[in-house]
């Protein structure tokens, strides 16, 4: 299950809507081993495409160095689909190389009649896609 704050959820949705009609993409980093998304990092879709996203390689290298310096890891890797449902494509699955991350997809298309977006989370490990429940909380409960 992905537990995420309302503020982070809203930032991901807003970024997805703002970049429409192109796909938006980004990362939410958290302390290594915590599984807790904390730091919102919107990225530029280097492909600038409505059907594909690609992190800029220099930006991605900088991001991973920064996360390493801060003892963080990518807890959520997100992107949007602009014309299809929020479900990983074959390309999304082939690029999923962080087995511990939650892959969040936001659809900015009204594909199910439920409104202008869907927010769904998936685990993608060795090509196997498993949908996860998403719990939105106002704040994390300290252990």
PADO-122053 format. One line per field, with one value per residue (C-alpha): residue number from 1; x, y, z. Coordinates in Angstrom, 2 decimals. Example, Ala and Ser with C-alpha at 12.3 -4.5 7.8 and 13.67 -1.06 7.14 Angstrom:
2
n: c(1; 2)
px: c(12.30; 13.67)
py: c(-4.50; -1.06)
pz: c(7.80; 7.14)
This chain:
143
n: c(1; 2; 3; 4; 5; 6; 7; 8; 9; 10; 11; 12; 13; 14; 15; 16; 17; 18; 19; 20; 21; 22; 23; 24; 25; 26; 27; 28; 29; 30; 31; 32; 33; 34; 35; 36; 37; 38; 39; 40; 41; 42; 43; 44; 45; 46; 47; 48; 49; 50; 51; 52; 53; 54; 55; 56; 57; 58; 59; 60; 61; 62; 63; 64; 65; 66; 67; 68; 69; 70; 71; 72; 73; 74; 75; 76; 77; 78; 79; 80; 81; 82; 83; 84; 85; 86; 87; 88; 89; 90; 91; 92; 93; 94; 95; 96; 97; 98; 99; 100; 101; 102; 103; 104; 105; 106; 107; 108; 109; 110; 111; 112; 113; 114; 115; 116; 117; 118; 119; 120; 121; 122; 123; 124; 125; 126; 127; 128; 129; 130; 131; 132; 133; 134; 135; 136; 137; 138; 139; 140; 141; 142; 143)
px: c(0.00; 1.13; 0.51; 0.94; 0.07; -2.73; -0.17; 2.04; -1.01; -2.22; 1.24; 1.42; -2.08; -1.40; 1.87; 0.07; -2.68; -0.23; 1.88; -1.18; -1.31; 2.25; 2.97; 4.32; 6.90; 8.74; 9.87; 8.94; 12.00; 12.09; 14.62; 16.39; 14.48; 11.51; 9.09; 7.75; 7.40; 8.43; 10.17; 8.32; 10.65; 8.88; 11.02; 11.01; 9.68; 12.64; 10.50; 7.86; 5.34; 1.65; 2.32; 5.76; 7.88; 11.61; 13.72; 16.58; 19.72; 21.69; 18.77; 18.37; 22.07; 21.92; 18.79; 20.36; 23.52; 21.38; 19.28; 22.47; 23.89; 20.64; 20.34; 17.16; 15.77; 12.94; 9.84; 7.38; 8.11; 5.17; 4.03; 0.79; -1.12; -2.94; -5.32; -5.46; -6.23; -3.72; -2.18; 1.46; 2.13; 4.59; 7.16; 6.49; 7.00; 10.23; 11.67; 10.68; 14.04; 13.36; 11.74; 11.09; 9.40; 5.71; 4.92; 2.12; 0.17; -2.21; -4.58; -5.57; -8.11; -11.66; -11.46; -13.88; -16.55; -15.41; -13.87; -10.85; -8.19; -7.33; -4.55; -3.29; -0.20; 1.59; 4.48; 6.50; 9.06; 10.72; 7.90; 5.10; 2.57; 0.57; -1.89; -1.63; -4.15; -3.51; -4.13; -4.16; -3.50; -3.29; 0.04; 2.17; 1.79; 5.12; 6.09)
py: c(0.00; 3.55; 5.99; 9.57; 12.96; 15.03; 17.76; 15.39; 13.85; 17.33; 18.34; 15.26; 15.87; 19.58; 18.87; 16.32; 18.80; 21.67; 19.72; 18.41; 17.73; 16.42; 13.69; 14.97; 13.05; 13.23; 11.61; 11.78; 10.97; 9.70; 8.53; 5.32; 2.28; 4.27; 3.71; 7.17; 9.73; 13.17; 15.40; 16.28; 16.60; 17.48; 16.66; 17.90; 15.46; 15.59; 13.93; 16.71; 14.20; 13.47; 9.72; 9.17; 10.49; 10.50; 11.92; 14.09; 12.00; 14.91; 15.87; 12.25; 11.89; 15.12; 13.89; 10.55; 12.29; 14.68; 11.84; 9.93; 13.00; 13.31; 9.56; 9.40; 7.05; 7.30; 6.18; 7.27; 7.58; 9.22; 10.20; 11.00; 9.48; 12.12; 10.03; 6.61; 5.12; 5.25; 1.83; 1.07; 0.66; -1.93; 0.88; 1.96; -1.63; -2.05; 1.15; 0.30; -0.36; 0.57; -2.55; -0.87; 2.21; 2.88; 3.71; 6.27; 7.01; 9.91; 9.99; 13.46; 11.97; 11.14; 7.47; 6.05; 8.74; 9.31; 12.68; 14.25; 12.15; 8.85; 8.41; 4.83; 3.18; 0.03; -2.16; -3.21; -5.92; -7.88; -7.00; -8.02; -5.24; -5.27; -2.51; -1.14; 0.59; 4.32; 5.82; 9.64; 11.09; 14.63; 13.88; 10.88; 9.37; 9.27; 5.84)
pz: c(0.00; -0.76; 2.08; 0.91; 2.34; 0.84; 0.04; -2.01; -3.71; -4.68; -5.98; -8.22; -9.59; -10.13; -11.98; -14.17; -15.03; -15.61; -18.12; -20.04; -22.97; -22.47; -19.96; -16.64; -14.64; -11.36; -8.16; -4.50; -2.42; 1.14; 3.71; 2.67; 3.93; 5.25; 2.37; 3.21; 0.41; 1.66; -0.90; -4.12; -7.13; -10.39; -13.41; -16.99; -19.57; -21.95; -24.64; -24.39; -25.65; -24.95; -25.28; -23.75; -20.91; -20.47; -17.67; -18.92; -18.30; -16.80; -14.52; -13.45; -12.62; -10.60; -8.79; -7.82; -6.56; -4.52; -3.06; -2.21; -0.41; 1.58; 2.36; 0.28; -2.32; -4.85; -2.95; -5.66; -9.37; -11.09; -14.53; -16.28; -19.15; -21.16; -23.26; -21.62; -18.23; -15.38; -15.98; -16.89; -20.60; -21.95; -22.19; -18.59; -17.43; -19.39; -17.84; -14.25; -12.59; -8.95; -7.43; -4.06; -5.58; -5.96; -9.59; -9.57; -12.71; -13.06; -16.01; -17.11; -19.53; -18.49; -19.44; -16.89; -16.54; -12.94; -13.66; -15.29; -13.58; -11.97; -9.38; -9.11; -7.66; -8.79; -7.78; -10.84; -10.16; -12.97; -15.35; -12.96; -12.31; -9.08; -8.25; -4.72; -2.51; -2.07; 1.36; 1.45; 4.92; 6.22; 7.92; 8.70; 12.15; 13.96; 15.22)
